[in-house]
Amino acid sequence: MPNFLKELWADIHQLPRVFWVITGGQFINRFGSFVFPFLALFLSQRGFTFSTVTLVLGAMAVGQMLSPFVDG
């Protein structure tokens, strides 16, 4: 392993626990955005109409937009 990678790895390991908690939370939050396309495929394969799938995804989007205001 090159020396700069060893130094980088050592620097990464020295980051505080708070950094890792925030990074993990951001990863989970961003990973949750994968739900939308797969939910659309799942619902359409289950026989729901296009308008129903659109309504469900729209309701989820509105909920995501309003949640920061409700959460405070």
Steps between C-alpha positions, in 0.01 A plus 500: 500500500641843406608727782241770427220243538636394838505863610148555368376188680662619825340843460159345440530288814576810707167666417272538805203276570258787433624512141425131450153529654410795276649329194308180574177694545551682170568170325178349633309815406637505144458125460131543580456695178540169313152410622320715243595326174475150647167576665366619166612177333365288784159664499467487123588130499235441766236631261451854626413755235739772393286766669502312831877455489537870420271591790702285744834641387360853505373454855843378606666800334263744670569329832873540447458868419279571803685290756777755571236759592308258721815360665623846588 
